[in-house]
Amino acid sequence: MLRWRLPLGAALIAVLVGLCWLDHMASMPGAWLMGVAVVVALLAAQEMLGLLKAVGLAPVGWSVYVGTLLVVLASWLPDVPCVWRESTTGTAFVLLSWPVLALATGVLLVFLAEMRRFEQPGRATANLAAAILSMVYVGVMLSFVVRLRLGWGIGALASLIIVVKMGDTGAYTVGRLIGRHKLAPRLSPGKTIEGALGAVAFATLGSWITFAWLVPWMGPDTTAASGQGLGWGWLVFGPLVGLAGLLGDLAESLLKRDAGQKDSSTWMPGFGGVLDILDSILLAAPVAYGCWAANLVGPAL
């Protein structure tokens, strides 16, 4: 598999870097990456349906695809302030969140699909839960990736990917070199406590590199929140996002172990499937988004 992993990995990195650069230079944010997000969402939803099928669950496929796609596409729409109430003390506003509305629409579609095909008791509730899990795991988590790019630019998106993948590299490298104590042997026998510590260390290094060099270079709108150079936020961002990425890896391992499968699919030799590449990013995305939204490593939205 190594003979496939190295060239395919290099090709994926080259394509991703090129698309990010084109998107950074485009007049409309997301012009190049929107199509990528849609394709990734649909492929990941397909793999989720495959994992669910392996454990005997069969949600209505089209409802999962449509619901997931709605959530991801809605993430490209800006939140709209709407009047909540008016009083003598002033007007109160509430933000209309399109991804939340899209998820609610997806849930309605899932219920309608199950109602339409219902014949006998015993499976509908489990299929409903499985469909909603798939939409949340793929659609909602990907929506945070989209919001990072739209809210703070390519630098914010890069901070997520670099820190998470540096953490993956650290976990693998340190685990292979000095790993002795198993972290979660039932879920992922190859992961060790030493590897987890390596993931945090490498993720922190990736965070420093990103916020010391890449993020300021990408543009003045993504400089440190303090306005006084690097600041200290990177020191929190790295370990938090790195640990979330490690948890994301274990989360997908849970799904695969329960389904009795080694990979989410086999269409990418050496890597597995889309979920095998995205797993650490999916659960780390809301953590990274929270750090940027809290002005820890970037300006407030």
C-alpha positions as CSV (number, residue, x, y, z in Angstrom):
1,M,0.0,0.0,0.0
2,L,2.9,2.3,0.6
3,R,3.6,2.5,-3.2
4,W,0.1,3.9,-3.6
5,R,0.0,6.0,-0.5
6,L,3.0,8.2,-1.2
7,P,2.2,9.3,-4.8
8,L,-1.5,9.6,-4.1
9,G,-0.9,11.6,-0.9
10,A,1.5,13.9,-2.8
11,A,-1.1,14.4,-5.5
12,L,-3.9,15.1,-3.0
13,I,-1.8,17.7,-1.2
14,A,-0.8,19.4,-4.5
15,V,-4.4,19.6,-5.7
16,L,-5.6,20.9,-2.3
17,V,-2.9,23.5,-2.1
18,G,-3.7,24.6,-5.7
19,L,-7.4,24.9,-5.0
20,C,-6.9,26.8,-1.8
21,W,-4.6,29.3,-3.6
22,L,-7.1,29.8,-6.4
23,D,-9.9,30.2,-3.9
24,H,-7.8,32.7,-1.9
25,M,-7.2,34.8,-5.1
26,A,-10.8,34.5,-6.3
27,S,-13.1,37.5,-6.0
28,M,-15.9,35.4,-4.6
29,P,-14.9,33.4,-1.5
30,G,-15.5,29.7,-1.9
31,A,-15.7,29.9,-5.7
32,W,-13.2,27.0,-6.1
33,L,-13.8,25.1,-2.9
34,M,-17.6,25.0,-2.9
35,G,-17.6,22.2,-5.5
36,V,-15.1,20.3,-3.5
37,A,-17.2,20.5,-0.4
38,V,-20.3,19.2,-2.3
39,V,-18.4,16.2,-3.7
40,V,-16.8,15.4,-0.4
41,A,-20.1,15.6,1.4
42,L,-21.8,13.3,-1.0
43,L,-19.0,10.7,-1.0
44,A,-18.8,10.8,2.8
45,A,-22.6,10.4,3.0
46,Q,-22.3,7.3,0.7
47,E,-19.6,5.8,2.9
48,M,-21.7,6.4,6.1
49,L,-24.6,4.6,4.4
50,G,-22.3,1.7,3.7
51,L,-21.1,1.5,7.3
52,L,-24.7,1.7,8.5
53,K,-25.7,-1.0,6.1
54,A,-23.0,-3.3,7.5
55,V,-24.6,-3.1,11.0
56,G,-28.1,-3.8,9.6
57,L,-29.4,-0.3,9.4
58,A,-31.0,1.0,6.2
59,P,-32.1,4.7,6.3
60,V,-33.6,6.0,3.1
61,G,-30.6,6.9,1.0
62,W,-31.9,9.9,-0.9
63,S,-33.1,11.7,2.3
64,V,-29.5,11.3,3.8
65,Y,-27.9,12.7,0.6
66,V,-30.3,15.6,0.3
67,G,-30.2,16.5,4.0
68,T,-26.4,16.4,4.1
69,L,-26.2,18.5,0.9
70,L,-28.7,21.1,2.2
71,V,-26.6,21.6,5.4
72,V,-23.3,22.0,3.5
73,L,-24.8,24.3,0.9
74,A,-26.6,26.4,3.6
75,S,-23.2,27.0,5.2
76,W,-22.3,29.2,2.3
77,L,-25.2,31.6,3.2
78,P,-24.5,34.4,5.7
79,D,-26.5,34.5,8.9
80,V,-29.2,37.1,8.6
81,P,-30.2,39.4,11.6
82,C,-34.0,39.3,12.0
83,V,-36.1,41.4,14.3
84,W,-37.1,39.5,17.4
85,R,-39.1,42.1,19.3
86,E,-39.4,45.8,19.4
87,S,-39.9,47.7,22.7
88,T,-39.4,51.2,24.1
89,T,-35.9,50.2,25.1
90,G,-34.9,49.3,21.6
91,T,-35.1,46.5,19.0
92,A,-33.8,43.0,19.7
93,F,-32.4,40.9,16.9
94,V,-31.8,37.2,16.5
95,L,-29.6,35.6,13.8
96,L,-31.2,33.4,11.3
97,S,-28.9,30.5,11.0
98,W,-29.3,28.7,7.6
99,P,-27.4,25.5,8.5
100,V,-29.7,25.0,11.5
101,L,-32.7,25.5,9.3
102,A,-31.2,23.1,6.7
103,L,-30.6,20.5,9.3
104,A,-34.2,20.8,10.5
105,T,-35.4,20.4,6.9
106,G,-33.2,17.3,6.5
107,V,-34.8,15.8,9.7
108,L,-38.3,16.5,8.2
109,L,-37.3,14.8,5.0
110,V,-36.0,11.8,6.9
111,F,-39.2,11.4,8.7
112,L,-41.2,11.8,5.5
113,A,-39.1,9.1,3.8
114,E,-39.6,6.7,6.7
115,M,-43.3,7.3,6.8
116,R,-43.7,6.7,3.1
117,R,-42.0,3.3,3.2
118,F,-43.3,2.1,6.7
119,E,-44.8,-1.4,6.6
120,Q,-44.2,-3.0,10.0
121,P,-42.8,-2.1,13.4
122,G,-39.2,-2.8,14.4
123,R,-36.8,-0.7,12.3
124,A,-38.1,2.8,11.6
125,T,-36.7,4.4,14.8
126,A,-33.3,2.9,14.3
127,N,-33.2,4.0,10.7
128,L,-34.3,7.5,11.6
129,A,-31.5,7.8,14.2
130,A,-29.0,6.5,11.8
131,A,-30.0,9.0,9.1
132,I,-29.9,11.9,11.5
133,L,-26.5,10.7,12.8
134,S,-25.1,10.7,9.2
135,M,-26.4,14.2,8.5
136,V,-24.9,15.6,11.7
137,Y,-21.6,13.7,11.5
138,V,-21.0,14.6,7.8
139,G,-23.1,17.7,7.1
140,V,-23.0,19.7,10.3
141,M,-19.3,19.0,10.9
142,L,-18.4,20.0,7.4
143,S,-20.4,23.2,7.8
144,F,-17.9,24.3,10.4
145,V,-15.1,23.8,7.8
146,V,-17.0,26.0,5.3
147,R,-17.7,28.7,7.9
148,L,-14.0,28.8,8.8
149,R,-13.2,29.6,5.2
150,L,-16.0,32.2,4.7
151,G,-15.5,33.8,8.1
152,W,-11.8,34.3,8.3
153,G,-10.4,33.3,4.9
154,I,-8.1,30.6,3.7
155,G,-5.7,31.1,6.6
156,A,-8.3,29.9,9.0
157,L,-9.1,26.8,6.9
158,A,-5.3,26.2,6.6
159,S,-4.9,26.4,10.4
160,L,-7.4,23.6,10.9
161,I,-6.0,21.3,8.2
162,I,-2.3,21.9,9.1
163,V,-2.8,21.5,12.9
164,V,-4.9,18.3,12.5
165,K,-2.6,16.7,9.9
166,M,0.5,17.6,11.9
167,G,-1.2,15.9,14.8
168,D,-1.9,12.8,12.7
169,T,1.8,12.8,11.6
170,G,3.0,13.1,15.2
171,A,0.7,10.3,16.4
172,Y,1.9,8.0,13.7
173,T,5.6,8.9,14.0
174,V,6.0,8.9,17.8
175,G,3.7,5.9,18.1
176,R,5.9,3.8,15.7
177,L,9.1,4.9,17.3
178,I,8.5,4.7,21.0
179,G,4.8,3.7,21.4
180,R,4.4,1.1,24.1
181,H,1.1,1.7,26.0
182,K,-2.1,1.2,24.1
183,L,-4.5,4.1,24.0
184,A,-7.7,2.4,22.9
185,P,-6.9,-1.2,21.9
186,R,-10.5,-2.2,21.2
187,L,-11.1,0.7,18.8
188,S,-7.6,1.2,17.2
189,P,-4.9,-1.3,18.3
190,G,-2.2,0.8,16.6
191,K,-2.7,3.9,18.7
192,T,-0.7,4.5,21.8
193,I,-0.5,7.0,24.6
194,E,2.9,8.0,23.5
195,G,1.5,8.6,20.0
196,A,-1.2,10.8,21.5
197,L,1.3,12.9,23.3
198,G,3.2,13.1,20.0
199,A,0.0,14.3,18.3
200,V,-0.4,17.1,20.8
201,A,3.3,18.1,20.4
202,F,3.2,18.1,16.6
203,A,-0.2,19.8,16.5
204,T,1.2,22.6,18.7
205,L,4.3,22.9,16.5
206,G,1.9,23.1,13.5
207,S,-0.1,25.8,15.2
208,W,3.0,27.9,15.9
209,I,4.1,27.6,12.3
210,T,0.7,28.5,11.0
211,F,0.1,31.5,13.1
212,A,3.6,32.8,13.1
213,W,4.0,32.6,9.3
214,L,1.2,31.4,7.2
215,V,-1.8,33.2,8.6
216,P,-0.2,36.7,8.7
217,W,1.1,36.1,5.2
218,M,-2.4,35.3,3.9
219,G,-3.7,38.8,4.7
220,P,-4.0,41.4,7.4
221,D,-7.6,40.4,8.2
222,T,-6.4,37.2,9.7
223,T,-3.7,38.4,12.0
224,A,-3.5,37.7,15.7
225,A,-6.4,39.1,17.7
226,S,-4.0,40.9,20.0
227,G,-2.7,43.0,17.1
228,Q,0.7,42.6,18.7
229,G,2.4,39.8,16.7
230,L,1.9,36.2,17.4
231,G,0.2,36.3,20.7
232,W,-0.5,33.3,22.9
233,G,-3.6,31.9,21.3
234,W,-1.7,29.4,19.1
235,L,-0.5,27.7,22.3
236,V,-4.1,26.8,23.1
237,F,-5.3,26.3,19.6
238,G,-2.8,23.6,18.8
239,P,-3.4,21.2,21.7
240,L,-7.2,21.7,21.6
241,V,-7.6,21.1,17.9
242,G,-4.9,18.3,17.9
243,L,-6.8,16.4,20.7
244,A,-10.1,17.0,18.9
245,G,-8.5,15.5,15.7
246,L,-7.3,12.5,17.7
247,L,-10.8,12.0,19.1
248,G,-12.2,12.3,15.5
249,D,-9.9,9.5,14.4
250,L,-11.1,7.3,17.2
251,A,-14.7,8.2,16.5
252,E,-14.5,6.9,13.0
253,S,-12.7,3.9,14.3
254,L,-15.7,3.2,16.5
255,L,-18.0,3.3,13.5
256,K,-15.7,1.0,11.4
257,R,-15.2,-1.5,14.3
258,D,-18.9,-1.7,14.9
259,A,-19.4,-2.4,11.2
260,G,-16.5,-4.9,11.1
261,Q,-14.7,-2.9,8.4
262,K,-11.0,-1.8,8.2
263,D,-11.7,1.2,6.0
264,S,-14.8,3.3,5.2
265,S,-14.3,2.3,1.5
266,T,-11.5,1.1,-0.8
267,W,-11.5,3.5,-3.7
268,M,-8.3,5.3,-2.6
269,P,-5.5,2.7,-2.2
270,G,-3.4,3.3,0.9
271,F,-5.9,5.8,2.4
272,G,-9.2,4.0,2.4
273,G,-12.1,6.3,1.8
274,V,-13.1,9.9,2.2
275,L,-14.1,9.4,5.8
276,D,-10.7,7.9,6.5
277,I,-9.1,11.2,5.4
278,L,-11.7,13.5,6.9
279,D,-12.3,11.8,10.2
280,S,-9.9,13.9,12.3
281,I,-10.9,17.1,10.6
282,L,-14.7,16.6,11.1
283,L,-14.5,16.6,14.9
284,A,-11.7,19.2,15.1
285,A,-13.6,21.7,12.9
286,P,-16.1,23.0,15.5
287,V,-13.2,23.3,18.0
288,A,-11.2,25.4,15.5
289,Y,-14.3,27.4,14.7
290,G,-14.9,28.1,18.4
291,C,-11.3,29.3,18.8
292,W,-11.6,31.7,15.9
293,A,-15.1,32.9,16.9
294,A,-13.9,33.5,20.5
295,N,-11.2,35.8,19.1
296,L,-8.5,33.5,20.5
297,V,-6.5,33.3,17.3
298,G,-8.3,35.7,15.0
299,P,-10.6,38.7,14.9
300,A,-14.2,38.4,15.9
301,L,-16.6,37.4,13.1
